[in-house]
């Protein structure tokens, strides 16, 4: 079965529109939902907040029926699809990994990252909690309908606040004792990357830290994301490069040494290998997305 790859960059390109770091739409039968019904993975996070009706959602090998008191956070590269009924209503908020890995979230998530994926894929909320998250989502939708430079910043701010609320609610309500062995290894791997990616970039290092073989680690990563362990390590490093290029004000030499590269030319080679463009070209492209 074919698994499609979606990206915000491709989406905005098909619309002949300047690329943004987020996309928001209301959940109803239409073009967006037809695309969501196809089995796919994406390079962005997606939050689905139901307000009416039900939908059937598949994430990896698990299928769940969501009702109006559920929400779902889908992580980049998770294989997923969803089918909605005609009476289903809700809000879908998509945003890229650079936005998610902001300093605010990075610092606040330390206590939760061991089982974050397991907690957030499906979250059942109380009426009060659901109303609170929905209020944030409606505000984001309203900002999106009248975009300006200030509205874009407000959207990014509200997404971060909404996520922190969701994470806190999930932490209080989800029983994490049911985490599968394979998912546990994968999340521990991602946690180790977060701590060590600036200095440790070999699969062997992370496999040894997890006390498993490199073959098993690659098998786990491929089952969860269809990517190798090395791809995942490199993607985290690339995300940080993007963040620093856009938000830090540092030059290429400072970024290179901050991230453990031997020289700016080594940074240049890494970016060119991954994206077929130079750090300067990447910075210009990202600046158009984040600072327009």
RAPE-V117750 format. One record per run of one state. SS is the DSSP state (H for helix, E for strand, - for the rest). FROM is the first residue (numbers start at 1). TO is the last residue. Records with the same first field share a line. If there is no record, write none. Layout:
SS: FROM-TO / FROM-TO
//
This chain:
-: 1-3 / 7-7 / 15-21 / 28-30 / 37-39 / 43-43 / 53-54 / 60-61 / 67-69 / 75-79 / 85-88 / 101-102 / 112-112 / 121-122 / 125-126 / 146-148 / 174-175 / 179-180 / 197-202 / 211-213 / 226-228 / 249-251 / 259-263 / 276-278 / 291-292
E: 4-6 / 22-27 / 40-42 / 44-52 / 55-59 / 62-66 / 70-74 / 80-84 / 89-96 / 123-124
H: 8-14 / 31-36 / 97-100 / 103-111 / 113-120 / 127-145 / 149-173 / 176-178 / 181-196 / 203-210 / 214-225 / 229-248 / 252-258 / 264-275 / 279-290
//
